[in-house]
Amino acid sequence: MTQTPQGNNMFWSVQSAITVGSSAAGTNVSNYNVATLHLNGEAYVNFSSSSTAAVSTANDIKLAAGLHSMTVPKQVGNSQYLNYARVGGTDVAMRLVLS
């Protein structure tokens, strides 16, 4: 993870490329306000206070391939995780930038 200063108390945090597979995985985004994702395929995503939260294909956000920016919802006193899983049968490459 690389942090690049962007003014007073602001920075970008560029995560290593992530392979999004059929099993749900998560990234701790508690210290950030915006998650910017670039996907090369479709993926389901959700925000949760648990790193082990499952991704539900019926109720979660389905993102198409491309660039997406999402505001990280805040919960007082709780950690916040971005959870994700691929949509189809092929793994998806994701680049995640947090700010």
N, C-alpha and C positions, 0 to 999 in steps of 0.2 A: 504494500500500500504506500503510495506517495502522496504527501500533502504539499500543495502549492499555495503559498500565501496569496490572498486576494484582498488586501486592505486590512483594517484593524479587526482582529478577532474573526476573520472570515478566511476560509480556505476551501480548495477542492481536494477531495480524497479519491484518487483514481485506484480502483480495485483491480486486481489481476483478473484476466479473462475467466469467465465461469462457464462450465458446461452444464446446461440445464437438462436433466434427464427425466425419466419417468417417476422417480422418487422425489418427493418434496424436499427442498433444502431451503435454508434461510441465511440471511445476512443481518447482523445487528446494525440498525440505522438510528439508534437512540440519540446520538449526538449530532444528528443532521436534520435539516429542514426540507431538502429537496433531493430526490433520487432520480437521476437521469440514466435511462437504460437504452442500450442499442442491442437489438435482437436480430439474428439472421433467420428466424422462424417464429412460429406462434408459441406463446407461453401463457400459462395462468399465473396470476400473482395475487397476493393479498398482504395486508399488514396485520400483525398480531403481537400480543405481549409475550408470546411463547415461540421459542426457536424450533419447537417440535410440532407446531401447528400443521395440520394437513392442508393440502390444497384441494378445494372442492370444485370440481368442474362445473357444477350446477350453479354455484353462488359467487364465484370469484371473477375478477377482471380478466378478460381474455385479450391479450395484446398481440397485434399483428407484427410481422417483421418490420423493423424500422427504428426510429428514434422516438423516445417517450420521456416526458418529465412528469414526475408525480410529487405532490406535496406529502411529506411524511406526517401522518396524524400523530398528535401527542396525547399521551395518557399520563396524568399526574402520578408520579411514583412508580411507574412501570417502565420496563424496557420495551423497545419497539423493534420488531423484526420485519423485514421484507421477505416473504416466502414465495417460492416459485417452483413450477414444474412444467415440462414441455406439454404441448397439446397433442401432437401426432406421434408417430413411431420413430422419428429421427431426433437425436439430441440437437439442442439449440445452443449456439454460442451467444453469450451475453457479456457485454461490457457495462460495468456499473460505475458511475461517477457520483459521488455524494458531496453535497455542499450544505 
